[in-house]
Amino acid sequence: MQAKELLRGLPAVDEVLQADEIQAAMAKSGRSIIVNCIREAIGEIRKQILAGQPVGHDGLKAQVIARTLFIARQKEKYNLRPVLNATGIILHTNLGRAVLSAKAKEAINRVAGSYNNLELDLATGERGSRYSHVVDLLKVLTGCEDALVVNNNAAAVLLTLGTLAKGKEVIVSRGQLVEIGGSFRVPEVMAASGAQLVEVGTTNKTYLKDYASAITENTAVLLKVHTSNYRVIGFTHETSTAELVALGKERGIPVVEDLGSGFLVNLESYGITGEPNVQELVRQGVDVVTFSGDKLLGGPQAGIIVGRKEYVSLMKKNPLTRALRVDKLTMSALEATLREYLDSDRVLQDNPTLRMLTTPAEQLKKEAEKMKKLLQKELPGVEVAVEQGYSQAGGGSLPTTDIPTYLVTLHSEAISEDKVAEKLRQGEPAVLVRIAQGKIILDVRTILPGEEELLVEACSQAFKSVQEG
Ligand SMILES: *Cc1c(COP(=O)(O)O)cnc(C)c1O
């Protein structure tokens, strides 16, 4: 049949609107949205006809209706939506880093839909500070004199250096000029803050005397950056925080430490080492410590600055603070996250990041075995096994810590694992997995309570749909 004839057979929008299924979709999504979907559907089919692709001249209207409903379903999906993380990377920056605790979610819910006292002191009726909601908590938890919260840790470093060292010199070890994911580079942030970088030492060794001999009358800060996403190992020397603090005291220069992740708990008994505690640095006399809210702390995205009152006060007066400020939703989630740290035992269960970091491998083995059974039932032609493996903290934290875990692996000679992974990623809900040695690998450590069945269902659908081609 001629394209012309086919085009003439395309239904008008009004005609499609009369169909029962379209009426039902309209009741759900609204008329104007569905009308747009119909136009899109007709446009797509017209293009197909003009390109000479087969459309079948019968039932063009039915085709338009089906296409309209498909488009409407696609449009209903939110762009930003939940993903099941079966990668075993606990803080996955591409997957939104830390998962919030139940209390943090509740806190957001409570303030989101009503007015609140974000900047009002309810006791006096005077204007309050948005930071006041967490300052006391941070004092108790870290021992600091004062605190400030900004948009993220990059902003915290920018504000700290921009306040204390603008137009002046900041001394930092060459071995700590790091780049964090998303191209946060210490030298670049420093340049943006207006501070002048003075590199000392070598990549592998920096001694106290290197800092001491670089001090001039222009030196404003001695900076230490935690090499959070890599380690220099072998023939190395790093100047300790205690040494740097002593030098700073002697010469009257503040010491700033960009800690990156910011651990408030000690998990050495769980085999997690190499991440200094915020409270330990404060105790050692570091003048300003900055860290992230959504890394190992397990809270919302934020940059937390704790330190001496005189320095934090200066930062609060810096106009940059206004540009970097956090909103009420972040504040509420951060307050809830920090409150949970007051109970240092329960927080290991209640904070999802800490819970995932500390779940014993033996418990994960049981969960992996359970999942294996379910998957075997769903996918008779696929080899399903439980294997030992390793999870990672991720998010530029604990780079050398491999956390023993159990993996569920899926393999079939006849099925491409890349295609299955693609189906999983594009499914509803989307699922992210690891692939290695021709297998789909699911690390149960990062599967949240209640997600197990969804994951089994998603895997079974993805394998079946690849199998069917
Ligand atoms: C992650 C990290 C940053 C950046 O923190 P964000 O919260 O992602 O802005 C800065 N410094 C160090 C050492 C880090 O590990």
The ligand as a MOL file (V3000), in Angstrom:
LIG
                    3D

  0  0  0     0  0            999 V3000
M  V30 BEGIN CTAB
M  V30 COUNTS 15 15 0 0 0
M  V30 BEGIN ATOM
M  V30 1 C 34.8500 13.6970 49.3060 0
M  V30 2 C 35.8870 14.6550 49.6670 0
M  V30 3 C 35.7140 16.0170 49.4000 0
M  V30 4 C 34.4750 16.5300 48.7190 0
M  V30 5 O 33.3500 16.3550 49.5280 0
M  V30 6 P 31.8770 16.5410 48.9260 0
M  V30 7 O 30.9780 16.4180 50.1030 0
M  V30 8 O 31.6970 15.4930 47.9060 0
M  V30 9 O 31.8360 17.9160 48.3340 0
M  V30 10 C 36.7260 16.8780 49.7590 0
M  V30 11 N 37.8550 16.4300 50.3590 0
M  V30 12 C 38.0470 15.1290 50.6280 0
M  V30 13 C 39.3170 14.7000 51.2910 0
M  V30 14 C 37.0680 14.1920 50.3060 0
M  V30 15 O 37.2590 12.8980 50.5700 0
M  V30 END ATOM
M  V30 BEGIN BOND
M  V30 1 1 1 2
M  V30 2 1 2 3
M  V30 3 2 2 14
M  V30 4 1 3 4
M  V30 5 2 3 10
M  V30 6 1 4 5
M  V30 7 1 5 6
M  V30 8 2 6 7
M  V30 9 1 6 8
M  V30 10 1 6 9
M  V30 11 1 10 11
M  V30 12 2 11 12
M  V30 13 1 12 13
M  V30 14 1 12 14
M  V30 15 1 14 15
M  V30 END BOND
M  V30 END CTAB
M  END
